[in-house]
Amino acid sequence: MKATRLSIPDVVLIEPKVFGDDRGFFFESFNQAQFDAAIGYSVSFVQDNHSRSAKNVLRGLHYQIRQPQGKLVRVVLGEVFDVAVDIRKSSPTFGQWVGEHLSAENKKQLWVPEGFAHGFVTLSESAEFLYKTTNYYSPEHERAILWNDNDIGIQWPISGTPLLSGKDAKASTFRDAEYFD
């Protein structure tokens, strides 16, 4: 496994060793000891989630203000552009974002720690997205920041307006969002 800290060093890109031949491929998608070593501390995952989205569906930017969730995300069908936004007021990278293309083909994973808003847009005809979380889903603590907020300035690799859920269309601006200390 190769682990690369991104421009926001707490966000880590994970690339597994893939063994393949004309029959197919094999790779270890998760190993607790290697993962903990890659991010520099130990985490426990309590929930696995699986979503499917059509082309141009944008989900996010989501976070839980209480019971925050660290997320280890990957794509098993199709391709997405995945984004993490630092919303920790005390962080030197507060308000900054990083994005990565995750796909079934490249098998990359992204570690998005607690204290970040997270979202993705589907680039392929459809995509299946898997993620492990460090805390349980808590709808009463869920928050969302507007995907195209000018103060964040995410460069989404899409043209036009993406397909949004009702709650994502009504998400708060970055300036009005609740942050972590």
Secondary structure per residue as TSV (DSSP state, phi and psi in degrees):
chain	resnum	aa	ss	phi	psi
A	1	M	-	360.0	136.2
A	2	K	E	-109.4	130.4
A	3	A	E	-118.9	127.9
A	4	T	E	-124.9	121.0
A	5	R	E	-75.6	133.6
A	6	L	-	-89.1	-170.2
A	7	S	S	-63.0	-24.4
A	8	I	S	-100.6	103.0
A	9	P	T	-60.6	-20.6
A	10	D	T	-75.6	-15.9
A	11	V	S	-93.3	126.5
A	12	V	E	-123.1	129.6
A	13	L	E	-89.4	126.1
A	14	I	E	-109.7	126.9
A	15	E	E	-121.9	114.2
A	16	P	-	-76.1	158.3
A	17	K	-	-79.5	122.7
A	18	V	E	-108.2	129.5
A	19	F	E	-109.0	117.7
A	20	G	E	-142.2	158.4
A	21	D	E	-153.1	-164.7
A	22	D	T	-67.6	-9.4
A	23	R	T	-87.5	-21.0
A	24	G	E	143.8	-146.5
A	25	F	E	-147.4	165.6
A	26	F	E	-142.8	140.1
A	27	F	E	-153.8	153.5
A	28	E	-	-84.0	112.3
A	29	S	-	-81.3	-19.9
A	30	F	-	-156.4	134.5
A	31	N	-	-139.8	113.8
A	32	Q	H	-55.3	-48.0
A	33	A	H	-63.8	-44.6
A	34	Q	H	-67.3	-38.2
A	35	F	H	-65.0	-48.2
A	36	D	H	-58.6	-41.5
A	37	A	H	-64.2	-38.4
A	38	A	H	-66.5	-38.6
A	39	I	H	-94.3	-14.0
A	40	G	T	92.0	7.9
A	41	Y	S	-160.5	168.7
A	42	S	-	-95.8	136.0
A	43	V	-	-127.9	158.5
A	44	S	-	-121.1	130.0
A	45	F	-	-94.5	137.9
A	46	V	-	-119.2	-11.0
A	47	Q	E	-151.2	139.7
A	48	D	E	-113.5	136.1
A	49	N	E	-124.4	153.0
A	50	H	E	-140.7	122.8
A	51	S	E	-127.0	155.6
A	52	R	E	-125.8	135.3
A	53	S	E	-137.1	145.3
A	54	A	E	-81.3	168.3
A	55	K	T	-56.0	140.0
A	56	N	T	70.2	6.5
A	57	V	B	-74.6	129.7
A	58	L	E	-116.6	125.2
A	59	R	E	-114.2	122.2
A	60	G	E	127.7	-179.2
A	61	L	E	-91.8	111.5
A	62	H	E	-104.1	151.9
A	63	Y	E	-164.0	167.1
A	64	Q	E	-116.2	120.1
A	65	I	S	-70.1	-31.1
A	66	R	S	-120.0	155.5
A	67	Q	S	54.5	50.0
A	68	P	-	-59.9	150.3
A	69	Q	-	-115.1	126.1
A	70	G	-	-81.9	145.3
A	71	K	E	-132.0	133.0
A	72	L	E	-108.3	112.4
A	73	V	E	-115.5	148.1
A	74	R	E	-156.8	164.3
A	75	V	E	-116.4	132.3
A	76	V	E	-111.3	-7.8
A	77	L	E	-149.6	124.4
A	78	G	S	85.7	-155.6
A	79	E	E	-146.5	142.3
A	80	V	E	-132.5	162.7
A	81	F	E	-106.9	118.0
A	82	D	E	-107.1	138.0
A	83	V	E	-131.1	140.6
A	84	A	E	-125.8	132.5
A	85	V	E	-118.9	126.2
A	86	D	E	-75.8	117.3
A	87	I	-	-120.1	33.2
A	88	R	B	-97.3	109.1
A	89	K	T	-55.0	-33.8
A	90	S	T	-82.9	-1.6
A	91	S	S	-84.4	142.1
A	92	P	T	-66.5	-15.1
A	93	T	T	-108.5	20.9
A	94	F	T	-53.1	130.4
A	95	G	T	83.4	-4.0
A	96	Q	-	-91.1	159.8
A	97	W	E	-131.5	157.1
A	98	V	E	-132.4	149.8
A	99	G	E	-139.9	147.9
A	100	E	E	-142.2	145.4
A	101	H	E	-81.1	121.1
A	102	L	E	-115.2	135.5
A	103	S	E	-149.2	163.9
A	104	A	T	-62.5	-32.1
A	105	E	T	-72.3	-46.9
A	106	N	T	-85.5	-14.9
A	107	K	-	58.6	17.2
A	108	K	-	-71.7	152.7
A	109	Q	E	-127.1	154.9
A	110	L	E	-125.8	130.6
A	111	W	E	-93.9	117.6
A	112	V	E	-113.6	104.2
A	113	P	-	-74.8	170.4
A	114	E	T	-55.4	147.0
A	115	G	T	95.9	7.7
A	116	F	E	-122.8	145.2
A	117	A	E	-86.8	146.9
A	118	H	E	-134.3	143.1
A	119	G	E	-160.9	168.0
A	120	F	E	-154.1	158.2
A	121	V	E	-125.0	139.3
A	122	T	E	-83.0	125.5
A	123	L	-	-98.9	-26.0
A	124	S	S	-91.3	178.0
A	125	E	S	-57.3	-35.0
A	126	S	E	-156.2	164.2
A	127	A	E	-147.7	142.5
A	128	E	E	-111.3	127.4
A	129	F	E	-120.2	126.4
A	130	L	E	-114.9	140.7
A	131	Y	E	-150.7	142.6
A	132	K	E	-97.4	141.8
A	133	T	E	-124.9	151.7
A	134	T	S	-90.6	-4.4
A	135	N	S	-147.1	160.2
A	136	Y	-	-76.1	152.7
A	137	Y	-	-62.5	133.0
A	138	S	-	-134.1	90.3
A	139	P	G	-56.6	-32.3
A	140	E	G	-70.4	-17.4
A	141	H	G	-105.8	-0.7
A	142	E	E	-71.3	138.2
A	143	R	E	-133.7	162.4
A	144	A	E	-143.4	142.7
A	145	I	B	-111.5	140.8
A	146	L	-	-56.8	130.1
A	147	W	T	-59.2	-32.7
A	148	N	T	-111.9	29.8
A	149	D	-	-60.2	128.0
A	150	N	T	-66.5	-28.5
A	151	D	T	-68.8	-25.6
A	152	I	T	-90.2	-47.8
A	153	G	-	73.4	39.0
A	154	I	-	-63.7	133.8
A	155	Q	-	-93.8	80.4
A	156	W	-	-70.1	134.3
A	157	P	S	-84.0	56.6
A	158	I	-	-137.6	160.9
A	159	S	S	-116.5	142.7
A	160	G	S	83.2	-172.1
A	161	T	-	-92.7	130.5
A	162	P	-	-74.8	169.0
A	163	L	B	-84.8	123.5
A	164	L	-	-120.7	154.1
A	165	S	-	-74.8	165.6
A	166	G	H	-58.9	-43.2
A	167	K	H	-68.6	-34.1
A	168	D	H	-72.1	-33.4
A	169	A	H	-66.5	-28.0
A	170	K	T	-102.9	16.1
A	171	A	-	-61.6	159.1
A	172	S	B	-77.7	160.6
A	173	T	-	-74.5	164.5
A	174	F	T	-61.3	-41.7
A	175	R	T	-62.8	-30.8
A	176	D	T	-95.6	-0.7
A	177	A	S	-73.3	157.6
A	178	E	-	-86.1	135.4
A	179	Y	-	-112.5	168.8
A	180	F	B	-91.6	152.8
A	181	D	-	-70.6	360.0
